[in-house]
Amino acid sequence: MKRSLLMALCLSVVSAFAGIYDIDEFTAKDAGTPDDYIVAEFGGELKVAPADEVATLQKGRIVVRQKFEDPFGESETSYQLYQGAKGDLSSMTALTAEGVDYSKLVKAKLYTRRGQGADKDVEKVYFDGQAVYAPGLSSAVAYIDGKPVDLKGTAPVAEEEEEESVAAAPAVPSSKGDECDEYDPDCDDDDEDYSSYKTSAPVADDDRDYAASDAASDVGDRFGIADEVRFWTAVGLSALAVTSAVIGIVQHSKANEAKDAYDDLHSINSNILATCGGNAQCEELMSSQFAKDNWTLRDMQRRMDENKETQDSYTTARNIWFGVSAASIAGAVVLFVW
């Protein structure tokens, strides 16, 4: 009984955690709209794709998972899968998760980083049967069976970009400090062009881009920590819920043991009182026969009171711990959904 109750509680915590990061079913009725990455083949609209067929797509086919969210919050968020011909994916990164069943990725919400709220998942995700794609993402996070999984990949490089990279060579700056030709009347070794001196090394455009990207990332790390805090707080509450439930089960078992001891003595005490009808000698004689350790009737009644107090104490503790467990589960669910 205790083991089954604990197992049920643990499963409820895990399912509550996993469920908010999964898509249970695809119910959206909106029409599928093609874009640069997926091409409609008939009628200008994409055809709905069954979820169990995404992992076995034919070559040249692709599926997009679209999230439909009501900006006013009047209706629930829904999802749908649409299939079509593969468009130009060269601007996106092929993301894969090592050791993860591809079919599970189809129903797993995709996030730009860990710790985001459950409703902050990526709106459009593309599947070609081998990898996962999302515009602008070179990595992503999904939750498979309640555990975070990193999706990684390498963005393809266009041929034009490769040629430009090979052709581009760092320019060697000229300087009037170079050695002059002795026959050049216009050259003067002693002349120094102080205007060409700079107080710092030159910064390339790419370096500025990287610096801006790092600064933006740093701002996100410093001020976007709320989602991360909520996530780990929810995990902590889930662990507290399981621990409290275990303690509550132990307290419940102890309360039952004290109740059984009280019931046994109460039955003996009732029989003695009913049989003797108030005769003190009869009560003492029968109590010495039925009770252990040569107890008197008063000793037995005093032990009954102790057993009752013990039962009440364990029962109170059980209720407190079960209450803590229930509150922790509720708090964890709220934080996971937030």
C-alpha positions as CSV (number, residue, x, y, z in Angstrom):
1,M,0.0,0.0,0.0
2,K,2.7,2.5,1.0
3,R,4.9,1.5,-2.0
4,S,2.0,1.9,-4.5
5,L,1.0,5.3,-3.0
6,L,4.6,6.6,-3.2
7,M,4.8,5.3,-6.8
8,A,1.6,7.0,-7.8
9,L,2.8,10.3,-6.2
10,C,6.1,10.1,-8.0
11,L,4.5,9.4,-11.3
12,S,2.1,12.3,-10.8
13,V,5.0,14.7,-10.2
14,V,6.9,13.4,-13.3
15,S,3.8,13.5,-15.5
16,A,3.0,17.1,-14.3
17,F,6.6,18.1,-15.2
18,A,6.7,16.4,-18.5
19,G,3.2,17.2,-19.7
20,I,3.6,21.0,-19.8
21,Y,6.6,20.6,-22.2
22,D,4.9,18.2,-24.5
23,I,2.2,18.6,-27.2
24,D,-0.5,16.0,-26.5
25,E,-2.4,16.4,-29.8
26,F,-2.5,18.4,-32.9
27,T,-5.9,20.0,-33.1
28,A,-5.5,23.4,-34.9
29,K,-8.0,24.0,-37.7
30,D,-6.1,26.9,-39.3
31,A,-4.8,26.5,-42.9
32,G,-1.2,25.7,-43.4
33,T,0.7,28.6,-45.1
34,P,3.9,27.9,-47.2
35,D,7.0,29.9,-46.8
36,D,10.7,29.9,-48.0
37,Y,11.3,26.6,-46.2
38,I,8.2,24.6,-47.2
39,V,6.4,24.7,-50.5
40,A,2.7,23.9,-51.1
41,E,2.1,21.5,-53.9
42,F,-1.7,21.9,-54.4
43,G,-4.0,24.8,-54.0
44,G,-1.5,27.1,-52.3
45,E,-2.1,25.5,-48.9
46,L,-0.1,22.9,-47.0
47,K,-1.7,19.6,-46.2
48,V,-2.1,18.3,-42.6
49,A,0.5,15.7,-41.8
50,P,-0.1,12.8,-39.4
51,A,2.3,12.8,-36.4
52,D,3.3,9.2,-36.9
53,E,4.5,9.8,-40.4
54,V,6.9,12.6,-39.7
55,A,9.8,10.3,-38.8
56,T,9.5,8.4,-42.1
57,L,9.3,11.3,-44.6
58,Q,10.4,10.7,-48.2
59,K,13.4,12.6,-49.5
60,G,12.5,16.1,-50.7
61,R,9.6,16.4,-48.2
62,I,9.4,18.4,-45.0
63,V,6.9,19.0,-42.2
64,V,6.4,22.3,-40.3
65,R,4.9,22.3,-36.8
66,Q,2.9,25.5,-36.3
67,K,1.9,27.0,-32.9
68,F,-1.4,29.0,-32.9
69,E,-1.7,31.2,-29.8
70,D,-4.6,33.6,-29.0
71,P,-3.0,37.0,-28.2
72,F,-6.0,37.8,-26.0
73,G,-5.9,34.5,-24.1
74,E,-9.6,33.7,-24.9
75,S,-8.8,30.3,-26.4
76,E,-6.2,27.7,-25.7
77,T,-3.0,27.4,-27.6
78,S,-3.1,24.8,-30.3
79,Y,-0.7,23.1,-32.7
80,Q,-0.8,21.5,-36.1
81,L,1.6,19.6,-38.5
82,Y,1.7,20.5,-42.2
83,Q,3.6,18.8,-45.0
84,G,4.9,20.0,-48.3
85,A,8.0,20.0,-50.6
86,K,11.3,21.0,-49.1
87,G,12.3,24.6,-49.8
88,D,15.6,26.4,-49.2
89,L,16.9,25.4,-45.8
90,S,20.4,26.7,-46.3
91,S,19.8,29.6,-43.9
92,M,18.9,27.3,-41.1
93,T,20.9,24.9,-38.9
94,A,20.1,21.2,-38.9
95,L,19.6,20.3,-35.2
96,T,19.9,16.8,-33.9
97,A,19.7,15.2,-30.4
98,E,22.0,12.2,-29.9
99,G,20.3,9.1,-28.6
100,V,16.7,10.6,-28.7
101,D,13.9,8.9,-30.6
102,Y,13.1,11.3,-33.5
103,S,9.3,10.6,-33.2
104,K,9.5,12.1,-29.6
105,L,10.9,15.3,-30.9
106,V,7.8,15.8,-33.1
107,K,5.7,16.2,-29.9
108,A,8.3,18.0,-27.8
109,K,8.1,21.8,-27.5
110,L,11.3,23.5,-28.6
111,Y,13.0,26.3,-26.6
112,T,15.9,28.6,-27.3
113,R,17.5,27.9,-23.9
114,R,16.8,26.1,-20.6
115,G,14.7,27.6,-17.9
116,Q,12.1,29.3,-20.2
117,G,8.4,29.1,-19.3
118,A,6.5,26.2,-20.8
119,D,4.5,28.6,-23.0
120,K,7.7,30.3,-24.4
121,D,8.4,27.6,-27.0
122,V,9.3,28.3,-30.6
123,E,6.4,29.0,-32.9
124,K,7.6,27.3,-36.1
125,V,9.6,24.1,-36.1
126,Y,10.6,22.1,-39.3
127,F,11.2,18.4,-39.6
128,D,12.7,16.5,-42.5
129,G,12.8,13.0,-40.9
130,Q,16.4,13.3,-39.9
131,A,17.0,16.7,-38.3
132,V,15.0,19.6,-36.7
133,Y,15.1,23.2,-37.9
134,A,14.0,26.5,-36.5
135,P,14.7,29.9,-38.0
136,G,17.5,31.8,-36.3
137,L,18.5,28.9,-34.0
138,S,21.9,27.1,-34.1
139,S,21.0,25.2,-30.9
140,A,17.9,24.5,-28.9
141,V,16.5,22.6,-25.9
142,A,13.6,20.1,-25.7
143,Y,12.3,18.1,-22.7
144,I,12.1,14.4,-23.4
145,D,10.4,12.3,-20.8
146,G,10.7,15.2,-18.4
147,K,14.5,15.6,-18.9
148,P,16.2,18.5,-20.8
149,V,17.9,17.5,-24.0
150,D,20.2,19.7,-26.0
151,L,19.8,19.9,-29.8
152,K,23.0,20.9,-31.6
153,G,24.1,21.3,-35.2
154,T,26.2,23.2,-37.7
155,A,24.8,25.8,-40.0
156,P,25.6,25.2,-43.7
157,V,27.9,27.7,-45.4
158,A,26.9,29.0,-48.8
159,E,29.5,28.7,-51.7
160,E,29.6,32.5,-52.2
161,E,30.5,33.0,-48.5
162,E,33.3,30.4,-48.8
163,E,34.7,32.1,-51.8
164,E,34.6,35.5,-50.1
165,S,36.3,34.1,-47.1
166,V,39.1,32.6,-49.1
167,A,39.5,35.7,-51.3
168,A,39.5,38.2,-48.4
169,A,43.0,38.8,-47.0
170,P,44.0,41.2,-44.3
171,A,45.3,44.4,-45.7
172,V,48.8,45.3,-44.8
173,P,48.8,49.0,-43.7
174,S,51.4,51.2,-45.4
175,S,53.5,53.5,-43.3
176,K,55.8,56.5,-44.0
177,G,58.2,54.9,-41.6
178,D,59.1,52.3,-44.3
179,E,62.6,52.6,-45.6
180,C,62.9,55.2,-48.3
181,D,64.7,55.0,-51.6
182,E,67.8,57.1,-51.4
183,Y,67.1,58.5,-54.9
184,D,63.5,59.6,-54.1
185,P,63.6,63.3,-53.4
186,D,60.0,63.2,-51.9
187,C,60.9,60.7,-49.3
188,D,62.1,61.8,-45.9
189,D,63.0,59.3,-43.3
190,D,62.8,62.0,-40.6
191,D,59.2,63.0,-41.5
192,E,56.7,61.4,-39.3
193,D,53.0,61.5,-40.0
194,Y,51.6,61.9,-36.5
195,S,48.1,62.0,-37.9
196,S,48.4,58.3,-38.8
197,Y,49.0,57.2,-35.2
198,K,46.0,55.8,-33.3
199,T,45.6,55.4,-29.6
200,S,44.2,51.9,-29.9
201,A,44.3,48.9,-32.3
202,P,41.8,48.9,-35.2
203,V,38.5,47.0,-34.6
204,A,37.1,45.1,-37.5
205,D,33.4,45.1,-38.3
206,D,33.2,41.4,-37.4
207,D,34.7,42.1,-34.0
208,R,32.2,44.7,-33.4
209,D,29.4,42.3,-34.3
210,Y,30.8,39.7,-31.9
211,A,31.1,42.2,-29.2
212,A,27.5,43.3,-29.6
213,S,26.4,39.7,-29.6
214,D,28.3,39.0,-26.4
215,A,26.9,42.1,-24.8
216,A,23.3,41.1,-25.7
217,S,24.0,37.6,-24.4
218,D,25.4,39.0,-21.1
219,V,22.3,41.2,-20.7
220,G,20.1,38.1,-21.2
221,D,22.2,36.2,-18.6
222,R,21.9,39.0,-16.1
223,F,18.3,40.1,-16.6
224,G,16.7,37.0,-18.1
225,I,17.4,34.8,-15.1
226,A,13.8,34.8,-13.8
227,D,12.9,31.9,-16.0
228,E,15.9,29.9,-14.8
229,V,15.0,30.6,-11.2
230,R,11.4,29.6,-11.7
231,F,12.5,26.3,-13.4
232,W,14.9,25.2,-10.6
233,T,12.5,26.4,-7.9
234,A,9.9,24.1,-9.5
235,V,12.3,21.2,-9.5
236,G,13.1,21.8,-5.9
237,L,9.4,21.9,-5.0
238,S,8.9,18.6,-6.8
239,A,11.7,17.0,-4.8
240,L,10.2,18.4,-1.6
241,A,6.8,17.0,-2.6
242,V,8.2,13.5,-2.9
243,T,10.2,13.7,0.4
244,S,7.2,15.1,2.3
245,A,5.0,12.3,0.9
246,V,7.4,9.6,2.1
247,I,7.6,11.1,5.6
248,G,3.8,11.4,5.6
249,I,3.5,7.7,4.7
250,V,5.8,6.7,7.5
251,Q,3.8,8.8,10.0
252,H,0.6,7.2,8.7
253,S,2.1,3.8,9.4
254,K,3.1,4.7,12.9
255,A,-0.4,6.1,13.6
256,N,-2.0,2.8,12.5
257,E,0.3,0.8,14.8
258,A,-0.7,3.0,17.8
259,K,-4.3,2.7,16.9
260,D,-4.1,-1.2,16.7
261,A,-2.4,-1.2,20.2
262,Y,-5.2,1.0,21.6
263,D,-8.0,-1.1,20.0
264,D,-6.5,-4.3,21.5
265,L,-6.4,-2.9,25.1
266,H,-9.8,-1.2,24.6
267,S,-11.4,-4.5,23.8
268,I,-9.9,-6.2,26.9
269,N,-10.9,-3.3,29.1
270,S,-14.5,-3.3,27.8
271,N,-14.8,-7.1,28.4
272,I,-13.5,-6.8,32.0
273,L,-15.8,-3.9,32.8
274,A,-18.8,-5.7,31.3
275,T,-18.1,-9.0,33.0
276,C,-17.3,-7.7,36.5
277,G,-20.1,-5.1,36.7
278,G,-18.0,-2.8,39.0
279,N,-16.6,-5.5,41.3
280,A,-13.1,-4.3,42.1
281,Q,-11.7,-7.8,43.0
282,C,-13.1,-9.3,39.8
283,E,-11.6,-6.5,37.7
284,E,-8.2,-6.9,39.3
285,L,-8.3,-10.7,38.9
286,M,-9.3,-10.5,35.2
287,S,-6.9,-7.7,34.4
288,S,-4.0,-9.9,35.7
289,Q,-5.2,-12.7,33.5
290,F,-5.8,-10.8,30.2
291,A,-3.2,-8.0,30.5
292,K,0.5,-8.6,30.3
293,D,3.3,-7.7,32.8
294,N,0.9,-8.1,35.8
295,W,-0.9,-4.9,35.0
296,T,-3.7,-3.7,37.1
297,L,-6.8,-2.3,35.4
298,R,-5.5,1.2,36.1
299,D,-2.2,0.4,34.4
300,M,-4.0,-0.9,31.3
301,Q,-6.2,2.2,31.1
302,R,-3.2,4.4,31.5
303,R,-1.4,2.6,28.6
304,M,-4.6,3.0,26.5
305,D,-4.4,6.8,27.1
306,E,-0.7,6.8,26.0
307,N,-1.5,4.8,22.8
308,K,-4.3,7.3,22.0
309,E,-2.0,10.3,22.4
310,T,0.6,8.6,20.3
311,Q,-1.9,7.9,17.6
312,D,-3.2,11.5,17.6
313,S,0.4,12.8,17.4
314,Y,1.3,10.7,14.4
315,T,-2.0,11.5,12.7
316,T,-1.3,15.2,13.1
317,A,2.2,14.9,11.7
318,R,0.9,12.8,8.8
319,N,-1.6,15.5,7.9
320,I,1.0,18.2,8.0
321,W,3.5,16.3,5.8
322,F,0.8,15.4,3.3
323,G,-0.3,19.0,3.3
324,V,3.3,20.1,2.6
325,S,3.5,17.6,-0.3
326,A,0.2,18.8,-1.8
327,A,1.2,22.4,-1.6
328,S,4.7,21.6,-3.1
329,I,3.1,19.8,-6.0
330,A,0.7,22.7,-6.7
331,G,3.5,25.2,-6.5
332,A,5.7,23.2,-8.8
333,V,2.9,22.9,-11.4
334,V,2.2,26.6,-11.3
335,L,5.9,27.4,-11.8
336,F,6.3,24.9,-14.6
337,V,3.3,26.3,-16.4
338,W,4.2,29.9,-15.8
